[in-house]
Amino acid sequence: MSDSNKPPVWFWVGSVLLVLWNLSGVYSYLSTKFNQVEMLEAMTQAQRELFEAFPAWATAAFAIAVFGGTIAAIGLLLRKKWAKPLFVVSLVAAVAQFINWLFIQNAPEAFGSEAYTMPIIVVVIGILQIWFSKKGIQKGWLS
């Protein structure tokens, strides 16, 4: 490897931050699966009904989004080109889940405008992850 293909420090810092971000998504997913009683008890009746009606395909999309994103972020640390298409899959899965959450299930009716906050953040960071991995490929940092 030549010095020109050696990633700068900011690449490593960004990659570690993306691993941590995606691991927080995995934590969120696992919390919804293993801490349901506590979560449901803290919700209003409308929120609880919405959560309990979450379809299996949207749950699968959630899992694909967070686990795919985490594997892709690890791929960045390993300097692998396959991180980019996996980030794309992760973002598509997240968008599918959010379409269900916001428009099919109408979560803002039960949660208010805060129902939009996390989807917006996730989509923006998802786009950033794709750009970041694309930049790594263009610079020759990922192979």
FITORTI-459875 format. One line per field, with one value per residue (C-alpha): x, y, z. Coordinates in pm, 1 decimal. Each point is the difference from the previous one (the first is absolute). Layout:
REM FITORTI-459875
u	[X  ...] .
v	[Y  ...] .
w	[Z  ...] .
***
This chain:
REM FITORTI-459875
u	[0.0  141.2  -26.0  -241.1  -250.9  31.3  -320.4  32.8  -78.9  -344.1  -95.0  71.0  -177.3  -302.6  -2.7  7.9  -280.4  -208.6  56.4  -117.8  -301.9  -104.1  53.2  -243.0  -251.0  63.8  -56.5  -327.2  -115.0  90.9  -168.9  -325.7  25.2  113.0  -139.1  -351.7  -181.0  192.2  -40.7  -373.0  -61.4  155.6  -224.4  -342.0  -277.2  23.9  377.5  -31.0  -253.8  229.2  300.9  -193.5  -128.4  350.2  3.0  255.8  136.4  75.5  171.7  208.2  86.1  106.8  227.8  150.6  59.2  182.3  193.1  86.6  120.1  211.0  163.5  61.2  160.7  225.8  79.1  127.2  237.8  114.4  34.7  -238.5  -187.5  -301.7  -81.9  -160.8  -264.1  -77.4  -54.1  -239.0  -195.3  -9.1  -136.6  -263.9  -114.9  -13.5  -204.8  -243.0  -42.5  -54.1  -256.8  -196.0  52.1  -84.2  -247.5  -160.0  -27.6  -15.9  228.5  -17.9  -363.3  110.6  346.5  -36.7  258.8  282.8  -83.2  186.3  320.0  176.3  -99.1  148.3  321.4  33.5  -53.3  249.5  263.3  -81.1  72.1  317.7  113.2  -45.9  190.8  275.7  48.4  -15.3  272.0  210.5  -33.9  86.2  308.6  113.5  -35.0  -246.0  73.1] .
v	[0.0  337.6  306.6  154.7  -280.3  25.3  145.7  319.0  10.9  155.4  -312.0  -221.0  235.1  16.1  -377.3  -58.7  254.3  -178.8  -335.1  154.1  164.8  -329.0  -191.9  241.8  -109.4  -364.7  85.4  172.2  -299.6  -249.1  218.2  -11.9  -379.1  -74.9  286.3  15.7  -10.1  298.6  192.8  -68.6  101.5  341.1  65.6  152.6  -230.4  141.3  -45.0  -352.8  -97.8  140.4  -188.6  -325.8  32.5  39.1  -245.7  -278.4  135.8  335.9  -178.9  -189.5  329.6  143.8  -300.4  18.4  373.5  -16.8  -324.2  80.1  346.4  -140.1  -259.4  269.0  230.0  -284.6  -43.1  358.7  -83.5  -302.0  228.5  -205.3  131.4  -215.9  247.0  238.0  -236.7  -123.8  359.6  41.5  -311.8  127.0  339.1  -153.0  -226.2  294.3  206.0  -290.2  -26.9  375.5  3.9  -253.2  189.6  347.7  -53.7  -343.6  -19.5  379.8  17.4  381.8  -38.4  -187.4  148.7  350.2  173.4  -171.9  -310.6  168.5  74.5  -335.7  -87.9  328.9  -52.3  -361.0  89.6  288.3  -218.5  -282.6  230.2  116.1  -362.0  -69.6  318.3  -85.0  -349.4  132.2  252.3  -282.9  -197.3  303.0  73.5  -362.9  -50.2  -286.6  -307.7] .
w	[0.0  -95.3  220.7  -250.9  68.1  373.9  144.5  203.6  370.1  -65.1  -201.0  302.1  239.7  -231.2  -40.9  375.3  50.0  -264.2  172.0  327.9  -168.1  -160.2  322.4  163.8  -266.1  85.4  366.8  -88.6  -202.9  272.3  262.3  -194.5  -13.2  355.3  210.1  -139.2  333.1  137.9  -324.4  -25.0  360.6  -68.5  -302.4  -37.7  -123.3  -354.7  -5.9  134.5  -266.2  -269.3  135.2  31.2  -358.0  -148.0  -293.4  -31.2  -328.6  165.2  289.2  -256.0  -172.6  336.8  59.5  -350.7  41.1  333.0  -43.1  -361.3  98.3  281.6  -225.4  -262.9  258.1  109.7  -370.5  -2.2  284.3  -200.3  -306.5  -216.4  -304.3  82.7  276.8  -251.4  -147.0  350.2  114.7  -294.5  102.8  357.7  -106.6  -228.6  283.7  241.2  -246.5  -47.0  376.0  32.3  -279.8  202.6  326.2  -126.2  -280.8  29.0  378.0  38.0  305.0  20.1  106.4  313.9  58.8  -143.5  -213.8  189.8  -205.5  -287.3  191.7  -4.0  -358.4  -123.0  197.9  -118.9  -366.5  14.2  167.0  -243.4  -293.7  173.6  44.5  -370.9  -90.4  249.5  -141.4  -358.2  87.5  146.6  -322.8  -215.6  208.1  -14.7  374.8  -44.6  -205.6] .
***
